[in-house]
Amino acid sequence: MISPEQFEKEIEIIIKNAIREDVGDGDHSSLACIPENATGKAKLLVKDQGILAGVDFARKVFEYVDPDMKVEVHIKDGEPVKRGDIAFYVEGSSQSILKAERLVLNAMQRMSAIATKTFEFVQQLEGTKTKILDTRKTTPGIRALEKWAVKIGGGENHRFALYDMIMLKDNHIDFAGGITKAIDKTKDYLKEKGLNLKIIVEARDMEEIREILKSDGIYRILIDNFSYEDTRKAVDLINGKCLTESSGGITLETARNFAECGVDFISSGALTHSVHNLDLSLKAV
């Protein structure tokens, strides 16, 4: 996984690029009609129900746009919200508030949606040992925000990107000439490059699991698109030799059944690719 320092750098890049994209050479609407020295106050109004996420990100945005703005938080990241709640107040330059407004809302609405969906999965898995994981099926350019939201919702992050973990999937295996060849080549590569990366290998059937288990040093086996019955058999066959992960079209309705098969993790792209934004507004007070 990436370090906290790397993660913070990703967040900084997102903020800088988003402000560049949105503001360009100036917020001419505000510059045209609001005096430079005008000050104001606004509230983050919740118009929906779910789990709030992105408050700490909003702080970073306001700080980036104008360090003199003050934020008074009433509801923290990860807390449940309902229509009519006020998450925070922000006070300072009116022009600065308006410059930051759309980035704050866009990010918080999406992050809150992801946190809400993740929390629903967490509730479904309650009482089992299974943890819910995100995937790389994220929006290009804002992956750090979406994975942050998964954590806020109570889930766990899978690898961040292609560089922080080895994941040998069906195409890697087929292009490499088979599972054992893919694993052996990977180990040779890691040794040659002096890299210490965990190895996950995808299995499409029981025979592939048997072959994977012949190799040492596998961190996790991805049990992909298995039935409930075959998932239980796979977990029994693996028998704690490495961690297990179920994946492949798992929904909120089916997650509990896979968890009860005994897997350590369930990964779901739906946490990030199939959510509906929470309705939030920033309103002048």
C-alpha positions in Angstrom: 0.0 0.0 0.0 1.1 3.6 -0.5 2.5 5.5 2.4 0.5 8.3 4.2 3.0 10.8 2.7 2.2 9.5 -0.9 -1.5 9.7 -0.2 -1.3 13.3 1.0 0.7 14.1 -2.1 -2.1 12.6 -4.2 -4.7 14.8 -2.4 -2.6 17.9 -3.0 -2.4 17.1 -6.7 -6.2 16.6 -6.9 -6.9 20.0 -5.2 -4.3 21.9 -7.3 -5.6 20.4 -10.6 -9.3 20.8 -9.7 -8.8 24.5 -8.9 -6.8 25.0 -12.1 -9.6 23.3 -14.1 -12.4 25.2 -12.5 -11.0 28.7 -11.8 -8.5 29.1 -14.7 -7.6 32.8 -14.9 -10.2 33.9 -12.5 -13.8 33.4 -11.1 -15.1 36.3 -13.2 -18.6 35.9 -11.9 -17.5 36.7 -8.4 -14.8 39.2 -9.4 -17.4 41.1 -11.4 -20.0 41.7 -8.7 -18.4 41.0 -5.2 -15.9 43.5 -3.7 -12.5 42.1 -3.0 -12.7 42.9 0.7 -16.2 41.5 1.2 -16.6 38.8 3.8 -19.3 36.3 4.3 -20.4 33.0 5.9 -21.8 29.9 4.4 -23.2 26.5 5.7 -22.9 23.0 4.2 -26.5 21.9 4.1 -27.4 18.2 3.9 -30.4 17.5 1.7 -30.2 13.7 1.8 -29.6 10.7 4.1 -26.4 8.7 4.4 -22.8 8.8 5.8 -21.0 12.1 5.5 -17.5 12.1 3.9 -15.2 14.8 2.7 -15.2 17.2 5.6 -11.5 16.9 6.1 -11.0 17.2 2.4 -13.1 20.4 2.4 -10.8 21.8 5.1 -7.8 21.2 2.8 -9.6 22.9 -0.2 -10.5 26.0 1.9 -6.9 26.1 3.2 -5.5 25.9 -0.3 -7.8 28.6 -1.7 -7.4 31.0 1.2 -5.6 30.2 4.5 -7.5 32.9 6.3 -10.9 31.1 5.9 -12.2 29.5 9.1 -14.2 26.3 9.2 -16.5 25.3 12.1 -17.3 21.6 11.9 -20.6 20.3 13.3 -20.6 16.8 11.8 -17.4 14.8 11.2 -16.5 12.4 8.5 -18.1 9.0 9.0 -21.1 10.2 10.9 -24.7 9.6 9.7 -26.6 12.6 8.4 -30.1 13.4 7.4 -31.9 16.1 5.4 -31.7 19.5 7.2 -28.4 18.8 9.0 -25.6 21.4 8.8 -22.2 19.8 8.5 -20.1 22.9 8.9 -19.9 26.6 8.5 -17.1 28.4 6.6 -16.3 32.1 7.1 -14.0 34.5 5.3 -13.6 36.2 2.0 -16.8 35.9 0.0 -14.8 35.5 -3.2 -12.7 32.7 -1.7 -15.8 30.8 -0.5 -17.3 30.9 -4.0 -14.0 29.9 -5.6 -13.9 26.8 -3.4 -17.6 26.0 -3.4 -17.9 23.7 -6.4 -14.9 21.6 -5.7 -16.0 21.1 -2.1 -19.5 20.1 -3.2 -18.5 17.8 -6.1 -16.0 16.0 -3.9 -18.2 15.7 -0.8 -21.3 14.5 -2.7 -19.3 11.7 -4.3 -17.3 10.8 -1.3 -20.4 10.7 0.9 -22.2 8.4 -1.7 -19.2 6.0 -1.6 -19.0 6.1 2.2 -22.7 5.4 2.4 -22.6 2.4 0.0 -19.5 1.0 1.8 -21.2 1.3 5.2 -24.1 -0.7 3.8 -21.7 -3.5 2.8 -20.1 -3.3 6.2 -23.5 -3.7 7.9 -24.2 -6.8 5.7 -20.9 -8.4 6.8 -21.3 -7.7 10.5 -20.7 -10.8 12.6 -18.4 -12.4 10.0 -14.6 -12.1 9.7 -14.9 -10.8 6.2 -13.8 -7.3 5.3 -15.0 -5.3 2.3 -12.4 -4.0 -0.2 -12.5 -1.4 -3.0 -10.9 -2.0 -6.4 -9.2 0.1 -9.1 -12.5 0.8 -10.7 -12.4 4.4 -9.8 -12.8 7.8 -11.5 -9.6 8.7 -13.2 -7.8 11.5 -11.4 -9.6 11.3 -8.1 -8.8 7.8 -7.0 -7.4 9.0 -3.7 -10.7 10.7 -2.8 -12.7 7.6 -3.6 -10.5 5.3 -1.6 -10.5 7.7 1.3 -14.3 7.6 1.2 -14.2 3.8 1.4 -12.1 4.0 4.5 -14.5 6.6 6.0 -17.4 4.2 5.3 -15.7 1.4 7.3 -14.2 -0.5 4.4 -10.6 -1.3 3.6 -8.4 -0.3 0.6 -7.1 -2.8 -1.9 -3.9 -1.9 -3.7 -3.9 1.8 -4.6 -2.5 1.4 -8.1 -0.4 -0.9 -10.3 2.8 -0.1 -8.5 2.1 -1.0 -4.9 1.1 -4.7 -5.1 1.4 -7.5 -7.6 -2.0 -8.9 -8.8 -1.8 -11.7 -11.4 -5.2 -11.9 -13.1 -6.4 -14.0 -15.9 -4.8 -12.0 -18.7 -1.4 -11.9 -16.9 -1.6 -15.7 -16.5 -2.6 -16.4 -20.1 0.0 -14.0 -21.5 2.7 -15.5 -19.3 1.9 -19.1 -20.3 0.2 -20.3 -17.2 -0.1 -19.8 -13.4 3.2 -21.3 -12.3 5.2 -19.5 -15.0 3.5 -16.2 -14.1 4.3 -16.7 -10.4 7.9 -17.7 -11.0 8.6 -14.8 -13.4 7.1 -12.4 -10.9 9.3 -13.7 -8.1 12.4 -13.4 -10.3 11.4 -9.9 -11.3 10.8 -8.7 -7.7 14.2 -10.2 -6.7 16.0 -8.5 -9.6 14.4 -5.1 -8.9 14.8 -5.4 -5.2 11.1 -4.9 -4.6 9.1 -6.2 -1.7 5.5 -6.4 -3.0 2.7 -8.7 -1.9 1.5 -11.2 -4.6 -2.2 -11.8 -5.2 -3.1 -14.5 -7.8 -6.6 -14.9 -9.4 -8.1 -18.4 -9.7 -10.9 -19.2 -12.1 -11.5 -22.8 -10.9 -10.5 -25.3 -8.3 -7.7 -26.7 -10.4 -6.1 -23.3 -10.6 -6.3 -22.9 -6.9 -4.4 -26.3 -6.5 -1.7 -25.0 -8.8 -1.4 -21.7 -7.0 -1.0 -23.6 -3.7 2.1 -25.3 -5.1 4.0 -22.0 -5.0 5.2 -20.4 -1.8 5.0 -16.7 -0.9 1.5 -16.0 -2.2 -0.2 -13.4 -0.1 -3.8 -13.9 -1.2 -5.8 -15.9 -3.7 -8.6 -14.1 -5.6 -11.5 -16.6 -5.9 -13.1 -15.1 -8.9 -16.7 -15.7 -10.0 -17.2 -18.9 -7.9 -20.5 -20.1 -6.7 -21.2 -20.2 -3.0 -20.6 -24.0 -2.9 -17.4 -23.7 -4.8 -16.2 -20.8 -2.7 -16.7 -22.9 0.5 -14.7 -25.7 -1.1 -12.0 -23.3 -2.2 -11.7 -21.9 1.4 -11.4 -25.4 2.7 -8.8 -26.3 0.2 -6.7 -23.2 0.9 -7.0 -24.0 4.6 -5.3 -20.8 5.8 -2.1 -21.2 3.7 -2.8 -17.7 2.5 -5.6 -15.1 2.6 -8.7 -15.4 0.5 -10.7 -12.9 -1.5 -14.0 -13.3 -3.3 -14.8 -11.1 -6.3 -16.8 -11.0 -9.4 -20.2 -9.3 -9.6 -20.8 -9.4 -5.8 -23.7 -7.2 -4.8 -25.1 -5.9 -1.5 -27.6 -8.7 -1.7 -25.1 -11.5 -2.2 -22.2 -10.3 -0.1 -23.4 -11.9 3.1 -23.6 -15.3 1.5 -20.0 -15.1 0.2 -18.8 -13.9 3.7 -20.4 -17.0 5.3 -18.3 -19.2 3.0 -15.3 -18.1 5.2 -13.4 -15.7 2.9 -11.2 -13.1 4.5 -12.1 -10.3 2.0 -14.8 -9.4 -0.6 -13.8 -6.9 -3.2 -16.5 -4.9 -5.0 -16.1 -2.3 -7.8 -19.7 -1.2 -7.0 -18.3 0.7 -4.0 -17.0 3.3 -6.4 -18.4 2.8 -9.9 -22.1 2.5 -9.0 -23.1 5.2 -6.6 -25.5 8.1 -6.6 -24.2 11.4 -5.2 -25.6 12.6 -1.8 -27.4 15.9 -2.2 -25.4 18.7 -0.5 -25.5 22.4 -0.9 -23.3 25.3 0.3 -25.6 28.2 1.2 -24.8 31.7 2.3 -25.9 32.5 5.8 
